[in-house]
Amino acid sequence: MMFSWTVFLIVLAVGVAQLAVGVVFGRFLPLRSAPPAPAHLPDLQARLATAEERLQSQAAEIESHAVAARTDPLTRLSNRRVFEEELDWRLAERGRNGTGFALVLIDLDHFKQLNDTHGHLAGDQALRAVAEVIRGLLREGELAARVGGEEFALILPEGNPGAAQQRAETVRAALAVQRFSVGGANRTLLLRLTASIGLALADGRDSYAALVRRADEALYAAKHSGRNCVFFHDGRRCRRVERAAHDESRLDALCGDLRQRVAEVVAQPVAQP
């Protein structure tokens, strides 16, 4: 077949014409647009936003209840449940890793007499003030809890007997030097409260009951020895911890910033369980 320039030019002209028509129609005909959003979409988005807000509110409420379940409502320290869980965990860590720690039991002296003489409202104010002093003395890794009426507990990450005794003695001295203001606007009392303290260090063979029993025996030894003192159970017997030569001015400096905090805490309404 021979090549024909005439046929070639005709075919080329037809192709150019088709291309031109395509360009013209492409410019002047509207492009296909996306389908319009469903009419109910804004309402659905609003409902999703409301549901998210409710979920966030419920999460915050659940967290608040969880915190309340682990906090003593009067003193705002950890409650007995938290203390028991922490003690179990520390004992397990002690058994696995040999991590030493100390248990300190603190019992306020003659507290029943305070309640009987000045009333339970004054007693509650005193407990909150004592808790604030203890809270102000806490170091990183230490736990303070209210475990009974006028009984508190400390768990100290301290396996050295001398250092643990020093910490317990510091708590005793800080409480003894304070003067606690209780009462209402028309009748304010300035009270001095002391505490008897029992101390025991965990060993690798301790159970929960054994460690608490030793600390409790040390506490009762302190009570029977005149109160306002610290006794340490060394695993065989209870012995008195000698009081450090506390400088009164140094103790005042230690507790100075606590006094304002204690006054503010006592003035606050008592939280209801």
WOMO-V379405 format. One record per pair of residues at least 4 apart in sequence whose ideal C-beta (glycine too) atoms are under 6 Angstrom apart, sorted by the first residue. I is the first residue (numbers start at 1). J is the second residue. D is the distance in whole Angstrom. If there is no record, write none. Layout:
{{I:J:D} {I:J:D}}
This chain:
{{22:26:6} {25:29:5} {37:41:5} {40:44:6} {67:71:6} {70:82:5} {71:76:6} {72:77:5} {72:79:4} {72:146:4} {73:271:5} {73:273:4} {75:127:6} {75:128:6} {75:131:4} {75:146:5} {77:131:5} {77:144:5} {77:145:6} {77:146:5} {78:82:4} {78:145:4} {80:147:5} {82:145:6} {83:145:4} {83:147:5} {83:153:5} {86:143:5} {86:155:6} {90:101:5} {93:97:6} {93:99:5} {94:99:5} {94:202:5} {100:159:2} {101:157:5} {101:202:5} {102:156:4} {102:158:5} {102:164:4} {102:201:5} {103:200:5} {103:211:6} {103:215:5} {104:154:4} {104:168:5} {104:199:5} {105:153:6} {105:198:5} {105:215:5} {105:219:5} {106:152:4} {106:195:5} {106:197:5} {107:151:5} {107:196:5} {107:219:6} {108:150:4} {108:193:6} {108:195:5} {109:194:5} {109:196:6} {109:227:4} {111:150:4} {113:117:6} {114:118:6} {114:123:6} {115:120:6} {115:123:4} {118:122:4} {122:182:4} {124:270:6} {125:182:4} {125:266:5} {126:180:6} {126:182:6} {128:265:5} {128:266:6} {129:180:5} {129:262:5} {129:266:5} {132:261:6} {132:262:5} {132:265:5} {133:174:6} {133:175:6} {133:258:5} {134:144:5} {136:258:4} {137:171:6} {137:174:6} {138:142:5} {138:144:6} {141:157:4} {142:156:5} {143:155:4} {144:154:5} {145:153:5} {146:152:6} {147:151:5} {147:153:5} {156:164:6} {156:167:6} {158:163:5} {158:164:5} {165:232:6} {165:241:5} {168:197:5} {168:199:5} {168:230:5} {169:230:5} {169:241:6} {169:244:6} {172:195:6} {172:197:5} {172:230:5} {173:246:5} {173:251:6} {174:255:6} {175:195:5} {176:194:5} {177:251:5} {177:255:6} {178:255:6} {179:190:5} {179:192:6} {180:191:5} {180:193:6} {181:188:6} {181:190:6} {182:189:5} {183:187:5} {183:188:4} {183:189:5} {194:228:4} {196:222:4} {196:223:5} {196:227:5} {197:222:6} {197:230:4} {198:215:5} {198:218:3} {198:219:3} {198:222:6} {198:231:6} {199:218:6} {199:232:5} {200:211:6} {200:214:4} {200:215:4} {200:233:5} {202:206:5} {202:211:5} {206:210:5} {206:211:5} {209:213:6} {212:216:6} {214:233:4} {217:233:6} {217:238:6} {218:231:4} {218:232:6} {218:233:4} {218:238:5} {221:231:4} {221:238:4} {222:229:5} {222:231:4} {223:227:6} {230:241:4} {231:238:5} {231:240:6} {232:239:6} {232:241:5} {233:238:5} {246:251:5} {252:256:6} {258:262:6}}
